[in-house]
Amino acid sequence: MKPVVYVDILFIVNLLINYMLLWTTGKISKKQMSVIRLLIGSLIGAIYAVIMFFPAFKIYYTVIAKIIFSMALIAITFNIEKVKDFFRVLAIFYVVSFTFGGTALGLFYFTNVGAFIGAILSNGVIYFTLPWKVLVISSFIAYIIIRITWQVFYKKISKENMFIPLLIMFDNKSICVNALIDTGNSLYDPISNFPVVVVEFQAIKDLLPEDIQKIFNECSENDLSLISKIMSNSVWISRFRLIPFSSLGKENGMLIGFKPDEIEIIEGEHKKDIKDIIVGIYNKRLSKDETYKALLNPEIIG
């Protein structure tokens, strides 16, 4: 006997599954999602699943057609501008889909929960039915597996991408430092509200006027009276400011900062110039092995 496929049930099941797959893809890839676009993508995916059961539409379930369709699904659901980001999200979508499917079949195989029906139809489409209990449990397990796996994978592949070169330009001079992208750095200048890049004094001292260098050479960066005296007599007084901060073991710290002409962020072949930024000067080492000389707020690079 040939199995009976109810189109309405097939449509609803695929609508829900597609929504879960696309939602999980968005969460893993950290792409902004709207409920409307998720529903549209899920709806199109469900329609495609139903069409695949009609022999007249055989061309639509070839491998090439499926790849093109999945690409269109990602383009419709997510607003992605860069080609590199698009294929990254597409790859995540495939991983999520395979993981969800494999988890569902694995759960049934090991637990034998509910009934399972598999049939190869005449047009080459394989149709499976799984109990709702299996779908719900497997979806939850698959999501946990993907989240944990992706976090481990992301830490490994992003370790090298945690550092980024910065070219700091000030008074017709420039210096390049290696910066760590630090989510813990959320400093802002209280006057201009510009973000602050924390840089080691030794790395940028050649950019600074001699009177400002004197403060750090004498380790007097916490002597507010001396700082006020030197800065008030400095020709660069309009460029310098004091930035309050709090850190472990120091509740009310103060950084001397200055506004550079601009900072150039170098990401491979791409460069980004930023003028609305403050450089905070830190008179100690930021890295024991000197891997980096600056701390960069990730919001600065977008």
Secondary structure, DSSP 8 states (H G I E B T S, - for coil): ------HHHHHHHHHHHHHHHHHHHHHHHT----HHHHHHHHHHHHHHHHHTT-GGGGGGGSHHHHHHHHHHHHHHHS---SHHHHHHHHHHHHHHHHHHHHHHHHHHHHH--S--EEEE-TTS-EEEE--HHHHHHHHHHHHHHHHHHHHHHHHHHHSGGGEEEEEEEETTEEEEEEEEE-TT---B-TTT--BEEEEEHHHHGGGS-HHHHHHHHTT-TT-HHHHHHHHHTSTTTTTEEEEEEEETTEEEEEEEEE--SEEEEEETTEEEEE-S-EEEEESS-S-TT-S-SEEE-GGGG-
